Amino acid sequence: MKTLVTLLGAHPKYGCGWPKGEILSFSGEAHRCRLCGSADLVSVVDLGATPPCELFLTEEQLDRPELTYPLHLRVCASCWLAQIPPLITPEETFTEYAYFASYSASWVEHARRYVDEAVERLKPSFVVEVASNDGYLLQHVVERGIRCLGIEPSANVGGAAKDKGVPTLTAFLTPETGASVRDGNGPADLVVANNVYAHIPDVIGFTKGLRALVADDGWVSIEVQHLLTLVELNQYDTIYH
């Protein structure tokens, strides 16, 4: 298995600088690094308590208090992973998801260029995308006649992908899900995971799921946000529950 990691917005003139800040020690799973388990977390920015941004209130909820959660970005002093505490379960956020990736024409165009390059360089025969949303990327794979599968936990956006002709499994990725998909479809030559790691409380389990999906000589392609660019360009709007 080979892995390609793309840092979104990465700036070539910056190296791996270390943000200066107070090292905080906490107890409890929500205040430990979701990658290595360390409790030594460096404070980057504290945005106070905010509601989940992808959950809209119903008319019946408008007169009720809205739940808010601490939105505090920290970096692990042991492994350097930037993260917010996983206070909201994936089921709460992604069972019905408000964000449809195809709303952004520039993002769809980015996905098309990505597929063009991936097909030219890797010549995959089976592509799996995890957190495939509304088929913004895999629709370009379908157009090329390449077998593919999206794994998307949100039924509403996954349904939009199916309407585009993108085969989609409504599920969260776990090692067991990955093994089941591989057993039923064979190993993937290319597994794509774009902008999903920041939402994953169990980073290790999710990564094992990716490994279960991909062929031994296949590729896992990951796109993640870049902390230094976030700070340099003041991209605070990308920090959210």
C-alpha positions in Angstrom: 0.0 0.0 0.0 1.3 3.5 -0.9 -0.1 6.7 0.6 -0.3 10.2 -0.9 -1.1 13.0 1.6 -2.1 16.4 0.2 -2.0 19.4 2.5 -4.8 21.7 1.3 -3.5 25.3 1.0 0.1 24.2 1.9 2.5 27.1 1.5 5.9 26.1 0.0 7.9 28.7 1.9 7.0 27.4 5.4 8.7 24.5 7.1 7.3 22.6 10.0 7.2 25.4 12.5 5.9 24.8 16.0 3.2 27.1 17.3 4.2 28.6 20.6 1.6 28.3 23.3 0.8 27.0 26.8 0.9 23.2 27.2 -2.3 22.1 28.7 -2.9 18.9 30.6 -6.4 17.5 30.8 -8.0 14.3 32.0 -10.8 12.5 30.1 -10.9 11.0 26.6 -12.2 14.3 25.0 -9.1 16.1 26.1 -6.5 13.6 24.9 -5.0 13.4 21.5 -7.2 11.4 19.2 -4.1 10.0 17.5 -1.5 9.1 20.2 -3.6 9.6 23.4 -1.3 12.2 24.9 -2.8 14.8 27.3 -0.2 17.4 26.5 -2.0 19.7 24.1 -0.8 23.2 22.9 -3.6 25.8 22.7 -3.8 27.4 19.2 -7.1 29.3 19.3 -10.1 29.1 21.6 -13.4 30.2 19.8 -15.6 29.7 22.8 -18.7 27.5 22.7 -20.5 27.1 19.4 -23.3 24.9 18.0 -22.6 22.3 15.3 -22.4 24.1 12.0 -23.9 21.4 9.9 -27.0 20.8 11.9 -29.9 23.2 11.2 -32.7 23.8 13.7 -36.2 22.8 12.9 -39.1 25.2 13.3 -40.1 23.4 16.5 -36.6 24.0 17.9 -36.3 27.7 17.4 -37.7 28.7 20.8 -35.5 26.1 22.7 -32.0 26.6 23.9 -29.4 25.5 21.3 -26.7 23.0 22.3 -23.2 24.4 22.1 -19.8 22.8 22.6 -16.3 24.2 23.3 -14.5 25.0 20.0 -10.9 24.9 21.0 -8.2 24.1 18.5 -5.1 22.5 20.0 -2.0 20.8 18.8 -0.6 17.6 20.4 2.9 18.2 21.8 3.8 14.6 21.2 2.7 13.9 17.6 1.8 17.4 16.4 -1.8 16.5 15.3 -4.0 19.6 15.3 -7.5 18.8 16.5 -10.6 20.0 18.4 -12.1 17.8 21.1 -14.4 15.0 19.8 -17.4 16.1 21.9 -20.0 15.4 19.2 -20.5 11.8 17.9 -20.3 11.2 14.2 -23.8 9.9 14.3 -25.1 13.3 15.6 -23.4 15.1 12.7 -23.5 12.8 9.7 -26.8 10.9 9.9 -28.4 13.9 8.0 -25.7 16.2 6.7 -26.4 19.7 5.5 -23.3 20.1 3.3 -23.5 19.0 -0.4 -20.0 19.2 -1.9 -21.3 19.9 -5.4 -22.5 23.3 -4.2 -19.0 24.5 -4.8 -18.2 24.6 -8.6 -14.5 25.1 -7.9 -14.4 22.0 -5.6 -16.1 19.9 -8.3 -13.5 21.2 -10.8 -10.7 20.3 -8.4 -12.2 16.8 -8.2 -12.4 16.5 -12.0 -8.7 17.5 -12.4 -7.8 15.1 -9.6 -9.6 12.2 -11.3 -7.9 13.1 -14.7 -4.5 12.9 -13.1 -5.2 9.8 -11.0 -6.5 7.9 -14.0 -3.6 8.9 -16.1 -0.9 8.0 -13.5 -2.4 5.0 -11.7 -4.8 3.5 -14.2 -7.1 2.2 -11.5 -9.8 -0.5 -12.2 -11.6 0.0 -8.9 -11.8 3.2 -6.9 -13.3 3.7 -3.4 -14.0 7.1 -1.9 -14.6 7.3 1.8 -16.9 10.2 2.9 -17.9 10.5 -0.8 -20.7 13.0 -0.1 -23.0 13.6 -3.1 -20.7 12.0 -5.6 -18.8 15.2 -6.5 -15.7 13.2 -7.2 -16.8 9.7 -8.1 -19.2 11.1 -10.8 -16.0 11.7 -12.9 -14.9 8.2 -12.3 -18.3 6.8 -13.4 -18.0 9.0 -16.6 -14.8 7.1 -17.5 -16.4 3.7 -17.1 -14.2 2.8 -14.1 -15.8 0.7 -11.4 -16.2 2.6 -8.1 -17.9 2.7 -4.8 -18.6 5.6 -2.4 -18.9 5.0 1.4 -21.0 7.8 2.9 -22.6 7.8 6.3 -25.2 10.5 5.5 -28.2 9.0 3.8 -29.4 12.3 2.3 -26.2 13.3 0.5 -25.5 9.6 -0.4 -28.9 9.6 -2.0 -27.9 12.5 -4.2 -24.8 10.5 -5.3 -27.0 7.5 -6.2 -29.1 9.8 -8.3 -26.0 10.6 -10.3 -25.3 7.0 -10.9 -22.6 6.7 -8.3 -22.8 3.3 -6.3 -22.9 4.3 -2.7 -22.9 2.4 0.6 -24.5 4.2 3.6 -22.1 3.4 6.4 -19.3 4.7 8.6 -15.9 3.3 7.8 -14.6 0.9 10.3 -12.1 -2.0 9.9 -15.1 -4.3 9.7 -16.8 -2.2 7.0 -13.6 -2.1 5.0 -13.1 -5.8 5.2 -16.7 -6.4 4.2 -16.4 -4.1 1.2 -13.2 -5.8 0.1 -14.8 -9.3 0.5 -17.7 -8.3 -1.7 -15.9 -6.2 -4.3 -12.3 -7.1 -4.2 -9.4 -4.7 -3.2 -9.4 -1.2 -4.5 -6.5 0.1 -6.6 -7.2 3.6 -5.3 -8.9 4.7 -2.0 -9.7 8.4 -1.6 -10.3 10.2 1.7 -10.7 14.0 1.2 -11.3 16.3 4.1 -12.5 13.6 6.4 -9.7 13.0 9.0 -10.6 16.1 10.9 -14.1 14.7 11.6 -12.8 11.3 12.8 -12.6 10.6 16.6 -11.1 7.2 16.1 -8.2 8.0 13.8 -6.5 4.6 14.2 -9.7 2.6 13.5 -10.5 4.7 10.5 -7.0 4.2 9.1 -7.3 0.5 9.6 -10.5 0.7 7.6 -8.6 2.3 4.7 -6.0 -0.4 4.9 -8.7 -3.1 4.7 -10.0 -1.5 1.5 -6.9 -1.1 -0.5 -4.9 -3.7 -2.5 -1.4 -4.4 -1.3 0.0 -2.5 -4.3 -2.7 0.1 -4.3 -2.8 3.7 -3.3 -4.5 5.6 -0.5 -4.9 9.3 -1.3 -5.7 11.7 1.6 -6.3 15.4 1.5 -6.2 17.3 4.8 -6.1 20.9 6.0 -2.7 22.5 6.7 -2.4 24.2 10.1 0.3 26.7 9.2 -1.7 28.0 6.2 -4.8 28.2 8.5 -2.9 30.5 10.9 -1.1 32.5 8.2 -4.2 33.2 6.2 -6.5 33.6 9.2 -8.8 30.7 8.0 -10.6 30.5 11.2 -13.9 29.5 9.4 -12.4 26.1 8.7 -12.4 25.4 12.5 -15.9 24.0 13.3 -17.8 21.2 14.9 
